[in-house]
Amino acid sequence: MPRIQLYEYANTRSARCRWTLAEAGLEYESVGNTRDVFASDALRAVHPLAKLPAAVIDGRPLFESAAICTAIADLVPERGLVGRSGSWSRALHDQWVSFALTEMECWLWSTELNEFDFSLPSEQRVPAIAEPNAVLFRRSATALDAVLADVDYLVENRFTVTDIIVGFTVNWGQSDGLLGDFDHLQRYLERLRGREHCTLVSA
């Protein structure tokens, strides 16, 4: 069995990794899980920006939640959580993960950075950016909602790690009140929350 350490805290993006580990049936050592972890030298040794999540898998450091989740899924190919490298299913996984992170999550993160003081001092924040960010998020959510009108899940129409990563972003959008009229995305979240190991927090 692989030796896995996960630097995590509450409902940060590390929730993606916890869910993936549960679906993979893998044990891991939780490191931190308090606010003190952000200031730790141990975390900075794994992630150059001392952000969460970060992981050490068999002695090798890895950061960014999507990369960690995909690496975990690759450890247990028998679980079918992600397509094998070079397959079309893997290409679709990469497509939807990239879409969620670059066309949806970035706008949510920008809004959060400009509304709260944990990262930027007040004089550097631009709260007015929230409105255009919402417009851009909803533009991409419209496209994803249309796709989910015809399928239950994004790759091979079955649950995969792709849905863990994308579902976290969609759930974040719901928490920010941006999914009111996206019926297919709402039902997608209901399906994901029905899974035993789901770590999504309801709005």
Buried (B, 14 or more C-beta within 10 A) or exposed (E): EBEBBBBBBEBBBBBBBBBBBBBBEBEBEBBBBEEEBBEBEBBBEBBEEBBBBBBBBEEEBBBBBBEBBBBBBBBBEEBBBBBEEEEEBBEBBBEBBEBBBEBBBBBBBBBBBBBEEEEEEEEEBEEEBBEEBBEBBBEBBEEBBEBBEEEEBBBBEEBBBBBBBBBBBBBBBBBBEBBEEBEBBBBBBEBBBEBEEBBBEEE
